[in-house]
Amino acid sequence: MSTSNFSLETIQQSVGKELGVSNWLTVDQERINQFADCTGDHQWIHVDVERAQRESPFGTTIAHGYLTLSLLASSEMKVDIALKGFSRALNYGLDRVRFMSPVKAGSRIRKRIELLSAEPQKNGGVLLKYRNTIEIEGESKPAMIAETLVLLFP
């Protein structure tokens, strides 16, 4: 089903289907450092390149898990999901998050999004549950799988 037909009337037809895939995004050391500055998490495995090359089992620095998680929102806007007939969408939270593989500095990641459920709400809205799989280019195991909740209002 084309995401351009994703509306209140057709939403149930999309349950269980992949809705799209984002473009690749490079997670470079600068982005990792900026995230460390924003959060105050300057653990060496993220920001000390020389030490990570010497001591890390990954041979380089890795992105914070929460950095990967934080990229869900911006990557969703890059997946062409046209929500017709809705006035607004609100982040409603997370049901489950698993960090499966580290994102090494310089890696490229992308998101696959699947609609798991669409539950009508009393206010006329719809609560969507998505499965977001963050893939790492060239890796067989994903970086993260997260179930997110979005509340849509007509």
N, C-alpha and C positions, 0 to 999 in steps of 0.2 A: 504494500500500500504506500502510495506517495505521501510524504509528510505534509505536502501542501493541502491535503484533504483531512488533516488532523483537526477535528472540530468536536463540539459537544455531541453531535449526532453520530459521528464515526469513531469516537475514541475507543469504544469497546472492541472494535475490529482490530485495533492496534495492540491490544494486550497480548503479551507473549512474543512480540515481534521486535526485531532490531529497528530502531528509528533512524539511526545514522551513525556516522563516524566523523570525528573532527579531523582537522589537518594536523600534521606533525608539529610539535612545539619543542624547541631545544631548551633543556634545563641546564643553563650554563652556571659557572661559578659565581658570576655577578648576581644572578637571580637568587642563588642560594645564600650569598652574603647579605643581600638586601633583606631576605626573609629572616635571617639570623638577627639582623639589626632591629627589625620590626618586633620580633618576639622576645629578644634577649637570649635566645638559645644559640650560644656560640660554642657548642660542644665541638671538640677538635675534629671529629669524624666528618663534620659538615664544612668547616671553615679553614682548617690548617692543611693546605695542600701538601706541603713537604712531609709532615708527620703522617698524613693519610697514605702517601706513597710508600713510606717506610713501614708503618704499623698496621694499616687497615687490611683486613682480608680481601677487600675489594680493589686495592691498589690505587685508590683515588678517593676523593671526597664523595659523599653521597648527599642527595637532597633530604631534607627533613621529611618524614612521613606526612606531617601536617601541611607542608608546602604542597606536596602532591595532592592532598585532599583539598586544599584551598583552590587549586586550579580547576576543580570541577565546574564551578559557576562560569568562568570565562570560556571554558571549552564547550559548555552547553550552548552558549550563544553562537558558537561557530559551527554547530551542527544545525543543518537546515531543517528545523522543526517549526513549522508555521502553525501556531495555535489560533485558529479562527473562532470568533464568537466569545472570546474571553477578554475581560477588561484588564485583568492583572493576574500575575502569578507570584506567590509568596513561597520562599523557602520555608518548609515546615519541619525540617530536621533530617536526622539520619536514623536508619534502623540497624544497620550493620556495616562495619568497615573492617577490612582485613588488608594489611600491608604484606604482600606476598614476596616481593623482590625489591632490592634497593635500586633507586634511580641514581646511577653514577653521574657525576658532573659531566656535562657535555652530551648526555644521552638525549635522544628525541623520544617523546611520548605522544600518544594520542588516546582519545576516548571513544569507546563504543558504548552506545546507550540503547537499552532495551526497556520497554514498558512492561513492568511486572503486574501492575493492577491499576484500576481506575475505579475508585469508590465514590459514588454520589454522596453528597453531604446535604444536610437539612436546609442549608442556606442557598441551595441551588448550585453550589460549587462542586468541584470534583477533586478528590485527593488522589494524586498520582504517586505511584511508587516506581522508581527507575532502578535498574541495575546499571551501574557505571563501571566499565572495565577499562583501566588504564594500562595500555600496552606499551612496552619498551621496544623500540625498533631493534630488530635482530635478536630478540630474546623470546624464548618459547613460553616463559612464565610471565604473567602480568605483574605489574608493580603493585596494583591495588584493585580491589573490587569493593565498591561501596553501594549500598542501597540508600537512595535519597528520596525524600518526600517533598512534593510540591503541591500546594493548594491553589487551584485555579478558581477564579470567580467569573461568572458570565457577565 
